[in-house]
Amino acid sequence: MDVVGRLNVDPSSILIPEAPQQAPGSLEIVVPYTSPEITSRVVEKAAALALGLNAVLKLVAVYIAPYPADLSCPVSMHEHLTARLTKIAERTCLPSTIHLVVARDQDTGFRSALRPGSAVLLGGPRRFWPTREEKLARRLAGAGHHVLLLHFD
């Protein structure tokens, strides 16, 4: 396991303010959707890491709309992504929410979906060169989020 960015263990820094879908004092773990296999493995690890904690899982997928088109997600793509995220969320014992964000680029999409200082759990393969998951982890850590990057073989 490699850590990219900051992952504070101080409870005062990871408590999330009360939200309608979240109980007060619970930890929100954000898992960005990268691929079905990787995201499923990350969700399994999130459930293991959050064992005994009052944690809520937030699965976030970003649909990138091309510039000339309207800023909307086609119905078929929305159904496809929602079905995939629902299938992944059903496999975990953690309470989960699904968020589909439409944006022009991935960074803008995640900035709109994440709260300041969110705890983000990412996973990806170990390579000699920087993978897209590692690049995303660096950008999110640079934006002030607490990021944990898991490497899978």
C-alpha positions in Angstrom: 0.0 0.0 0.0 1.3 3.4 -0.9 0.1 6.7 0.5 -0.2 9.7 -1.9 -1.0 13.0 -0.4 -2.1 13.3 3.2 -4.1 10.9 5.2 -4.7 12.4 8.7 -5.6 10.1 11.5 -6.7 13.0 13.8 -10.5 12.4 14.3 -11.2 16.1 14.3 -9.9 16.4 10.8 -12.0 13.6 9.3 -15.3 14.3 10.9 -17.8 15.4 8.2 -20.4 18.0 9.0 -24.0 16.8 9.2 -25.6 16.1 5.8 -29.1 14.9 4.9 -27.9 11.5 3.9 -25.3 11.1 6.5 -25.4 10.7 10.3 -23.5 13.3 12.4 -20.0 12.2 13.3 -19.7 9.6 10.5 -16.8 9.3 8.2 -17.4 9.7 4.5 -15.1 7.7 2.3 -15.1 8.7 -1.3 -14.3 6.1 -4.0 -13.9 7.5 -7.5 -15.1 5.2 -10.2 -12.2 4.3 -12.5 -13.1 0.8 -13.8 -15.4 -1.9 -12.6 -12.7 -4.3 -11.4 -10.5 -1.7 -9.6 -13.4 0.1 -8.0 -14.8 -3.2 -6.7 -11.5 -4.1 -5.1 -11.2 -0.6 -3.6 -14.7 -0.9 -2.2 -13.8 -4.2 -0.6 -10.7 -2.6 1.0 -12.8 0.4 2.2 -15.2 -2.0 4.0 -12.2 -3.7 5.6 -10.6 -0.5 6.6 -13.8 1.0 8.0 -14.7 -2.0 10.1 -16.0 -0.8 13.4 -16.2 2.9 12.3 -19.3 4.8 11.5 -18.5 5.2 7.8 -20.5 6.0 4.7 -19.3 5.1 1.3 -19.7 7.7 -1.5 -19.1 6.3 -5.1 -18.4 9.1 -7.6 -18.4 8.7 -11.3 -17.6 11.6 -13.7 -19.0 11.6 -17.2 -16.9 13.9 -19.4 -19.1 15.7 -21.9 -17.3 16.9 -25.0 -17.1 20.6 -25.4 -19.4 21.3 -28.3 -22.2 19.2 -26.8 -24.6 20.2 -24.1 -23.4 19.6 -20.5 -25.6 16.5 -20.0 -25.2 12.8 -19.8 -26.9 10.6 -22.5 -29.7 8.5 -20.9 -28.1 5.2 -21.9 -24.7 6.2 -20.4 -26.5 7.4 -17.2 -28.3 4.1 -16.9 -25.1 2.2 -17.6 -23.0 4.0 -15.0 -25.8 4.0 -12.4 -26.2 0.2 -12.9 -22.5 -0.4 -12.5 -22.2 1.7 -9.4 -25.3 0.2 -7.9 -23.9 -3.3 -8.5 -20.6 -2.4 -6.8 -22.4 -0.7 -3.8 -24.6 -3.7 -3.2 -21.6 -5.9 -2.6 -20.5 -3.9 0.5 -21.8 -3.8 4.0 -21.2 -0.1 4.3 -24.1 2.3 3.7 -23.5 3.8 0.2 -24.5 6.7 -2.0 -23.9 7.1 -5.7 -23.1 10.3 -7.4 -22.9 10.8 -11.2 -21.3 14.1 -12.2 -21.3 15.6 -15.6 -18.4 17.9 -16.4 -16.0 19.0 -19.1 -13.0 17.4 -17.5 -12.3 15.0 -14.6 -10.8 17.5 -12.2 -13.8 19.9 -12.5 -16.2 16.9 -11.9 -14.4 15.8 -8.8 -14.1 19.3 -7.4 -17.8 19.7 -7.7 -18.5 16.3 -6.0 -16.0 16.4 -3.1 -16.2 18.4 0.0 -13.1 20.2 1.2 -10.7 17.8 2.9 -12.6 14.7 1.8 -11.1 11.2 2.5 -10.6 9.6 -0.9 -9.7 6.0 -1.5 -8.2 5.1 -4.9 -6.7 2.0 -6.3 -4.8 1.0 -9.4 -2.1 -1.3 -10.8 1.6 -0.9 -9.9 3.6 0.3 -12.9 7.0 1.8 -13.5 5.3 4.9 -15.1 2.6 7.1 -13.4 -0.8 5.5 -14.0 -4.0 7.6 -14.5 -5.0 6.6 -10.9 -1.8 7.9 -9.5 -2.1 11.2 -11.5 -5.7 11.6 -10.2 -4.5 10.9 -6.6 -1.8 13.6 -6.9 -4.3 16.1 -8.3 -6.8 15.4 -5.5 -4.1 15.5 -2.8 -2.9 18.8 -4.3 -6.4 20.2 -4.1 -6.4 19.5 -0.3 -8.1 16.2 -0.1 -6.8 13.2 2.1 -5.9 10.5 -0.4 -5.0 6.9 0.1 -3.8 5.1 -3.0 -3.8 1.3 -3.0 -1.7 -0.7 -5.5 -3.0 -4.0 -6.8 -1.0 -6.6 -8.7 
